Each structure stands twice: as C-alpha cells, then as structure tokens.
C-alpha cells in the first residue's frame, strides 16, 4: 500500500478518535469515558490492520475496492450495532444476530485465503445473512419498541446489503481481471503484490 494512502488512512483513524475528545470540550452531549476511547481505538486499529492486510493481498483496484468496502462496512455494522442498535435499541438481544454477519466475513476470508473468488462468495453470503436477519426482525416484530421501527431495520438492512453486494461485485471483477486469484496467499512468509 502506498505511503500516502497509509498516512491518510491512519491519520483518518486518529482524527475519528480525536473528534469525541474535541467535542467534549464544547458540549455535554458527548461524554466518553476512558474505556470508550480504548474500545474505539481497538476497533479502529482492527479495521486499519484488516485494511492493511487486505490491501497487501492485491495491487488491483477492484480487489482493493472490494476489500475497503467490506472492512469499512463491517466496522460500521459493529459500531452502529453497539452504539444505538439496529433492531430496536442497543440493548435488544436480537442485535447479537449481526455478529453472524461479522463471523461469516472473518471465517469466509480465512477459508478463501483472501482470494478474490472466495471473497466474492463470502460477501454474497454476508448479504444473504443481512437480509435474513432484517427479514426475521420485520416478520417477528423484533425491535418494535424502537422509535424508528420498522424504518431503521429496512433502511439499515438495505444499506448494509448494498455494501456487501458492492464488495462482491468488485471481488468478482478482480477474478475476471485475474487479480489475486493465486497471488493473495502467503508466499515464504511475505505478502506478494501484483
């Protein structure tokens, strides 16, 4: 990954982490504790590390685009789910189902060894899981106590499904371009670039 892109990425993560600290100086509505900052730092570092790994798996734009969408989408899914919840409030236990989407992403990427074809299949499975969870929530009335129900479930399910389908399309383009089909697996302990 280019030095400029890395600086921009990690700089953006630092800015996101600093934003609540700055906001706390001007308003009482933002009131983060030290543990909130630690948790946010761990999440941002995890996403940054995942992006570093995925970007090193290929030099092609399609693969990198799919990887970026997948990593950022997973970050947003976890962050939003923990902060405010998607099904009702953040305290609704049904929100735990979204960990399955994260699990599919992590397990699928590992099983695919980051190869573009496997990553396309993984993100398609993530889209299917996202729709299944949203459909279940609507059918059973899970989260009906939420202020914006059912709109929040419909909009967020559609949005995240769009993330996964866009990533799947880009990964499938990477396969068509011969991008990372065999080069994304570790070779002699180092990640190869195309």
Backbone as numpy.savetxt, mean C-alpha at the origin, in Angstrom:
# Nx Ny Nz CAx CAy CAz Cx Cy Cz
17.94 2.56 -7.86 17.09 3.71 -7.86 17.98 4.93 -7.86
17.64 5.93 -8.65 18.45 7.12 -8.76 18.54 7.87 -7.45
19.68 8.53 -7.26 19.92 9.25 -6.02 18.87 10.34 -5.79
18.50 11.04 -6.86 17.52 12.12 -6.73 16.17 11.58 -6.29
15.75 10.46 -6.87 14.47 9.86 -6.51 14.50 9.39 -5.07
15.61 8.80 -4.66 15.73 8.33 -3.27 15.66 9.50 -2.30
16.36 10.58 -2.60 16.34 11.76 -1.73 14.92 12.31 -1.65
14.24 12.39 -2.80 12.87 12.89 -2.82 11.96 11.98 -1.99
12.09 10.68 -2.16 11.24 9.73 -1.44 11.42 9.79 0.06
12.67 9.71 0.50 12.92 9.74 1.94 12.67 11.13 2.52
12.91 12.17 1.72 12.59 13.53 2.16 11.09 13.72 2.34
10.31 13.14 1.43 8.85 13.20 1.55 8.38 12.48 2.80
8.98 11.34 3.09 8.62 10.60 4.30 8.93 11.44 5.55
10.08 12.09 5.56 10.44 12.94 6.70 9.47 14.12 6.83
9.08 14.70 5.70 8.13 15.82 5.73 6.77 15.37 6.26
6.33 14.18 5.84 5.06 13.66 6.35 5.12 13.44 7.86
6.24 12.99 8.34 6.40 12.74 9.76 6.49 14.06 10.54
7.08 15.08 9.93 7.22 16.37 10.59 5.92 17.18 10.59
5.04 16.93 9.64 3.82 17.73 9.51 2.98 17.76 10.79
2.71 16.63 11.44 1.94 16.71 12.69 2.66 17.49 13.79
3.98 17.37 13.85 4.74 18.11 14.87 4.58 19.61 14.66
4.62 20.03 13.41 4.42 21.45 13.10 2.99 21.86 13.40
2.03 21.03 12.98 0.62 21.35 13.21 0.30 21.47 14.69
0.97 20.68 15.52 0.72 20.72 16.96 1.11 22.07 17.56
1.99 22.80 16.89 2.40 24.11 17.38 1.33 25.17 17.15
0.37 24.88 16.24 -0.61 25.88 15.85 -2.05 25.53 16.19
-2.32 24.28 16.49 -3.70 23.88 16.78 -3.73 22.76 17.81
-4.81 22.73 18.58 -4.98 21.67 19.57 -5.68 20.46 18.98
-6.14 20.57 17.75 -6.83 19.46 17.11 -5.88 18.33 16.76
-4.61 18.65 16.56 -3.60 17.63 16.30 -2.85 17.42 17.61
-2.94 16.23 18.16 -2.35 15.96 19.46 -1.71 14.58 19.45
-0.56 14.48 18.82 0.14 13.19 18.73 1.00 12.97 19.96
1.08 11.72 20.37 1.98 11.33 21.46 3.28 10.80 20.85
4.24 10.55 21.71 5.52 9.99 21.22 5.29 8.66 20.52
4.38 7.85 21.06 4.11 6.55 20.43 3.48 6.72 19.05
2.68 7.78 18.86 2.12 8.04 17.53 3.24 8.32 16.52
4.22 9.11 16.94 5.33 9.42 16.05 6.18 8.19 15.76
6.40 7.36 16.78 7.17 6.13 16.57 6.45 5.22 15.59
5.15 5.04 15.79 4.37 4.18 14.90 4.40 4.72 13.47
4.21 6.03 13.31 4.25 6.63 11.97 5.62 6.45 11.34
6.68 6.62 12.12 8.03 6.45 11.59 8.27 5.01 11.14
7.79 4.05 11.92 7.94 2.63 11.54 7.18 2.35 10.25
5.95 2.87 10.14 5.17 2.64 8.92 5.85 3.27 7.70
6.31 4.51 7.85 6.96 5.19 6.72 8.26 4.48 6.34
9.02 4.03 7.33 10.26 3.31 7.03 9.96 1.98 6.34
8.89 1.32 6.75 8.50 0.06 6.11 8.14 0.28 4.65
7.34 1.31 4.40 6.96 1.60 3.01 8.18 2.02 2.20
9.03 2.86 2.79 10.24 3.28 2.08 11.15 2.10 1.77
11.31 1.21 2.73 12.13 0.02 2.49 11.54 -0.88 1.43
10.21 -1.05 1.47 9.54 -1.87 0.45 9.71 -1.26 -0.93
9.57 0.06 -1.01 9.77 0.73 -2.30 11.20 0.57 -2.79
12.16 0.70 -1.89 13.57 0.51 -2.28 13.76 -0.89 -2.88
13.24 -1.90 -2.19 13.38 -3.28 -2.64 12.69 -3.48 -3.99
11.47 -3.00 -4.11 10.72 -3.18 -5.35 11.34 -2.42 -6.51
11.86 -1.23 -6.25 12.46 -0.44 -7.33 13.76 -1.06 -7.82
14.45 -1.75 -6.94 15.69 -2.41 -7.34 15.44 -3.68 -8.13
14.21 -4.21 -8.04 13.89 -5.44 -8.75 13.84 -5.23 -10.26
13.65 -3.99 -10.69 13.57 -3.72 -12.13 13.86 -2.26 -12.40
14.39 -2.00 -13.58 14.62 -0.63 -14.01 13.53 -0.12 -14.92
12.58 -0.99 -15.29 11.52 -0.61 -16.23 10.44 0.23 -15.58
9.90 1.17 -16.34 8.91 2.10 -15.81 7.62 1.39 -15.42
7.18 0.39 -16.17 5.92 -0.27 -15.86 6.01 -1.01 -14.52
7.07 -1.75 -14.32 7.25 -2.48 -13.07 7.36 -1.50 -11.90
8.16 -0.48 -12.07 8.34 0.50 -10.99 7.04 1.22 -10.66
6.26 1.55 -11.70 4.97 2.19 -11.47 4.03 1.29 -10.70
3.95 0.02 -11.10 3.11 -0.94 -10.39 3.56 -1.11 -8.95
4.86 -1.17 -8.75 5.41 -1.33 -7.40 5.08 -0.13 -6.52
5.22 1.07 -7.09 4.93 2.28 -6.32 3.46 2.35 -5.94
2.58 2.05 -6.90 1.14 2.08 -6.61 0.79 1.05 -5.54
1.36 -0.14 -5.65 1.07 -1.20 -4.68 1.53 -0.79 -3.28
2.76 -0.32 -3.15 3.31 0.03 -1.84 2.57 1.21 -1.22
2.31 2.24 -2.01 1.61 3.41 -1.48 0.17 3.05 -1.13
-0.47 2.23 -1.96 -1.83 1.79 -1.67 -1.92 1.01 -0.37
-0.98 0.10 -0.15 -0.97 -0.67 1.10 -0.74 0.24 2.31
0.16 1.20 2.15 0.41 2.16 3.23 -0.88 2.90 3.57
-1.56 3.43 2.55 -2.79 4.18 2.78 -3.88 3.30 3.38
-3.98 2.06 2.93 -4.99 1.14 3.45 -4.78 0.92 4.95
-3.56 0.63 5.34 -3.27 0.38 6.75 -3.45 1.65 7.57
-2.91 2.75 7.07 -2.97 4.02 7.81 -4.42 4.45 8.03
-5.21 4.47 6.95 -6.61 4.90 7.07 -7.40 3.95 7.96
-7.14 2.69 7.83 -7.87 1.70 8.61 -7.60 1.87 10.10
-6.36 2.14 10.45 -6.01 2.32 11.85 -6.45 3.69 12.38
-6.39 4.70 11.53 -6.71 6.06 11.97 -8.21 6.28 12.14
-9.00 5.93 11.14 -10.43 6.23 11.19 -11.31 5.03 10.86
-10.74 3.98 10.33 -11.52 2.82 9.94 -12.18 3.01 8.59
-12.44 1.93 7.92 -13.14 1.96 6.64 -14.57 1.48 6.85
-14.72 0.44 7.64 -16.05 -0.09 7.97 -16.41 0.49 9.33
-17.26 1.52 9.34 -17.61 2.18 10.59 -16.42 2.94 11.14
-16.19 2.82 12.45 -15.07 3.52 13.08 -13.84 2.63 13.13
-12.74 3.21 13.58 -11.49 2.44 13.69 -11.61 1.32 14.72
-12.60 1.39 15.59 -12.78 0.37 16.62 -13.62 -0.81 16.16
-14.15 -0.75 14.95 -14.98 -1.84 14.44 -14.09 -3.03 14.11
-14.32 -4.18 14.72 -13.45 -5.34 14.47 -13.48 -5.82 13.02
-14.51 -5.46 12.27 -14.58 -5.87 10.86 -13.44 -5.27 10.04
-12.87 -4.16 10.51 -11.74 -3.55 9.81 -10.52 -4.46 9.80
-10.46 -5.41 10.71 -9.37 -6.37 10.73 -9.31 -7.22 9.47
-10.43 -7.32 8.77 -10.45 -8.09 7.52 -9.48 -7.52 6.48
-9.23 -6.21 6.55 -8.34 -5.60 5.57 -6.89 -6.03 5.75
-6.57 -6.62 6.89 -5.23 -7.20 7.04 -5.03 -8.34 6.06
-6.14 -8.95 5.63 -6.06 -10.00 4.61 -5.54 -9.47 3.29
-5.93 -8.25 2.93 -5.44 -7.64 1.69 -3.93 -7.43 1.80
-3.49 -6.92 2.95 -2.05 -6.74 3.20 -1.34 -8.09 3.15
-1.92 -9.10 3.78 -1.33 -10.43 3.78 -1.20 -11.01 2.38
-2.22 -10.82 1.56 -2.16 -11.29 0.17 -1.01 -10.60 -0.56
-0.86 -9.30 -0.34 0.21 -8.55 -1.00 1.59 -9.03 -0.60
1.81 -9.21 0.69 3.13 -9.64 1.17 3.42 -11.08 0.76
2.46 -11.98 0.99 2.67 -13.39 0.64 2.81 -13.58 -0.86
1.99 -12.86 -1.63 2.05 -12.97 -3.09 3.37 -12.47 -3.64
3.86 -11.35 -3.11 5.15 -10.82 -3.58 6.28 -11.79 -3.26
6.23 -12.38 -2.07 7.26 -13.36 -1.69 7.18 -14.60 -2.58
5.98 -15.11 -2.79 5.81 -16.31 -3.62 6.23 -16.05 -5.06
5.97 -14.84 -5.55 6.31 -14.48 -6.93 7.79 -14.12 -7.07
8.47 -14.02 -5.94 9.87 -13.57 -5.94 10.02 -12.26 -6.70
9.01 -11.42 -6.55 8.94 -10.08 -7.14 8.88 -10.08 -8.66
8.64 -11.22 -9.28 8.54 -11.27 -10.74 7.24 -10.61 -11.17
7.29 -9.91 -12.28 6.16 -9.09 -12.73 4.88 -9.89 -12.90
4.95 -11.08 -13.50 3.74 -11.88 -13.71 3.08 -12.26 -12.40
3.87 -12.66 -11.44 3.34 -13.00 -10.12 2.82 -11.78 -9.38
3.47 -10.65 -9.57 3.00 -9.42 -8.94 1.66 -8.99 -9.54
1.48 -9.19 -10.85 0.19 -8.88 -11.48 -0.90 -9.76 -10.88
-0.63 -11.05 -10.74 -1.61 -11.96 -10.15 -1.90 -11.59 -8.69
-0.87 -11.19 -7.97 -1.03 -10.80 -6.57 -1.93 -9.59 -6.44
-1.70 -8.56 -7.25 -2.52 -7.36 -7.14 -3.95 -7.61 -7.62
-4.15 -8.53 -8.56 -5.51 -8.91 -8.94 -6.21 -9.61 -7.77
-5.49 -10.46 -7.06 -6.07 -11.13 -5.88 -6.38 -10.11 -4.79
-5.54 -9.09 -4.65 -5.80 -8.04 -3.68 -7.07 -7.28 -4.04
-7.27 -7.01 -5.33 -8.49 -6.32 -5.78 -9.71 -7.16 -5.47
-9.64 -8.46 -5.73 -10.77 -9.35 -5.46 -11.09 -9.37 -3.96
-10.06 -9.43 -3.13 -10.27 -9.44 -1.68 -10.88 -8.12 -1.21
-10.41 -7.01 -1.77 -10.94 -5.69 -1.41 -12.43 -5.61 -1.72
-12.81 -6.07 -2.91 -14.22 -6.05 -3.32 -15.04 -7.00 -2.44
-14.49 -8.17 -2.14 -15.21 -9.13 -1.30 -15.48 -8.57 0.09
-14.50 -7.91 0.67 -14.68 -7.33 2.01 -15.71 -6.21 1.97
-15.59 -5.32 0.99 -16.55 -4.23 0.85 -17.96 -4.76 0.60
-18.08 -5.75 -0.27 -19.38 -6.35 -0.55 -19.99 -7.00 0.68
-19.15 -7.71 1.44 -19.62 -8.33 2.68 -20.12 -7.26 3.66
-19.35 -6.16 3.79 -19.74 -5.09 4.72 -21.09 -4.49 4.32
-21.29 -4.28 3.03 -22.56 -3.72 2.57 -23.71 -4.71 2.75
-23.46 -5.97 2.43 -24.51 -6.98 2.51 -24.96 -7.25 3.95
-24.02 -7.18 4.88 -24.35 -7.50 6.27 -24.65 -6.27 7.12
-24.42 -5.09 6.56 -24.64 -3.87 7.33 -23.55 -3.60 8.34
-22.40 -4.22 8.16 -21.27 -3.97 9.07 -20.85 -2.51 8.94
-20.74 -1.83 10.04 -20.34 -0.43 10.03 -21.48 0.53 9.83
-22.72 0.04 9.93 -23.88 0.89 9.71 -23.93 2.05 10.71
-23.26 1.90 11.84 -23.21 2.96 12.84 -22.30 4.12 12.45
-21.51 3.96 11.39 -20.61 5.01 10.93 -21.38 6.19 10.35
-20.84 7.39 10.55 -21.52 8.61 10.10 -21.71 8.66 8.59
-20.79 8.11 7.84 -20.86 8.19 6.37 -21.22 6.86 5.73
-21.76 5.91 6.50 -22.09 4.60 5.95 -23.29 4.72 5.04
-23.37 4.10 3.90 -22.44 3.16 3.27 -21.46 3.83 2.31
-21.57 5.16 2.18 -20.74 5.87 1.22 -19.25 5.61 1.45
-18.80 5.62 2.69 -17.38 5.41 2.96 -16.91 4.05 2.47
-17.71 3.02 2.70 -17.33 1.67 2.25 -17.29 1.61 0.73
-18.29 2.19 0.07 -18.36 2.15 -1.39 -17.20 2.92 -2.02
-16.98 4.15 -1.55 -15.94 5.00 -2.13 -14.55 4.42 -1.87
-14.28 4.00 -0.65 -12.94 3.49 -0.34 -12.69 2.12 -0.97
-13.71 1.29 -1.04 -13.54 0.00 -1.73 -13.24 0.25 -3.20
-13.97 1.17 -3.82 -13.72 1.50 -5.23 -12.33 2.07 -5.43
-11.93 2.98 -4.54 -10.62 3.61 -4.67 -9.47 2.63 -4.52
-9.52 1.81 -3.48 -8.44 0.85 -3.29 -8.44 -0.24 -4.35
-9.62 -0.64 -4.79 -9.68 -1.60 -5.89 -9.04 -1.01 -7.13
-9.26 0.28 -7.36 -8.61 0.97 -8.48 -7.09 0.95 -8.35
-6.58 1.15 -7.13 -5.13 1.06 -6.90 -4.61 -0.31 -7.34
-5.26 -1.37 -6.85 -4.77 -2.72 -7.13 -4.88 -3.07 -8.61
-5.97 -2.64 -9.26 -6.12 -2.93 -10.69 -5.11 -2.15 -11.53
-4.83 -0.90 -11.14 -3.81 -0.12 -11.86 -2.44 -0.77 -11.71
-2.12 -1.22 -10.51 -0.83 -1.90 -10.29 -0.77 -3.19 -11.10
-1.87 -3.95 -11.13 -1.90 -5.20 -11.90 -1.68 -4.92 -13.38
-2.31 -3.88 -13.88 -2.14 -3.53 -15.29 -0.68 -3.18 -15.59
-0.07 -2.39 -14.72 1.33 -2.02 -14.94 2.25 -3.23 -14.84
2.02 -4.10 -13.87 2.84 -5.31 -13.77 2.67 -6.18 -15.01
1.44 -6.27 -15.53 1.23 -7.08 -16.74 1.91 -6.44 -17.94
1.97 -5.11 -17.98 2.73 -4.42 -19.04 4.22 -4.75 -18.92
4.69 -4.84 -17.69 6.10 -5.17 -17.47 6.41 -6.57 -18.00
5.47 -7.51 -17.84 5.66 -8.86 -18.39 5.72 -8.78 -19.90
4.82 -8.02 -20.50 4.79 -7.87 -21.96 6.05 -7.25 -22.52
6.71 -6.43 -21.72 7.94 -5.78 -22.15 9.16 -6.62 -21.79
8.93 -7.78 -21.21 10.06 -8.62 -20.79 10.77 -8.05 -19.58
10.10 -7.15 -18.87 10.69 -6.46 -17.74 10.58 -7.29 -16.48
11.66 -7.65 -15.89 11.80 -8.35 -14.62 11.26 -9.77 -14.63
11.03 -10.34 -15.80 10.50 -11.71 -15.84 11.45 -12.69 -15.16
12.75 -12.51 -15.35 13.72 -13.40 -14.73 14.76 -12.65 -13.91
14.81 -11.34 -14.03 15.89 -10.59 -13.41 15.58 -10.13 -11.99
14.34 -10.30 -11.53 14.01 -9.75 -10.22 14.39 -10.65 -9.06
14.76 -11.87 -9.32 15.17 -12.77 -8.23 16.59 -12.43 -7.80
16.91 -12.63 -6.54 18.27 -12.33 -6.09 19.31 -13.17 -6.82
20.38 -12.53 -7.19 21.47 -13.24 -7.87 22.76 -12.93 -7.11
23.38 -13.95 -6.57 24.64 -13.80 -5.83 24.51 -12.76 -4.72
23.33 -12.73 -4.07 23.16 -11.84 -2.94 22.93 -10.39 -3.30
22.81 -10.06 -4.57 22.60 -8.67 -4.96 21.40 -8.60 -5.88
20.75 -7.47 -5.89 19.61 -7.27 -6.79 20.14 -6.74 -8.11
19.71 -7.37 -9.17 20.15 -6.93 -10.49 19.19 -5.88 -11.01
19.70 -5.03 -11.86 18.88 -4.03 -12.54 18.80 -4.38 -14.00
17.74 -3.93 -14.62 17.63 -4.19 -16.06 18.36 -3.14 -16.86
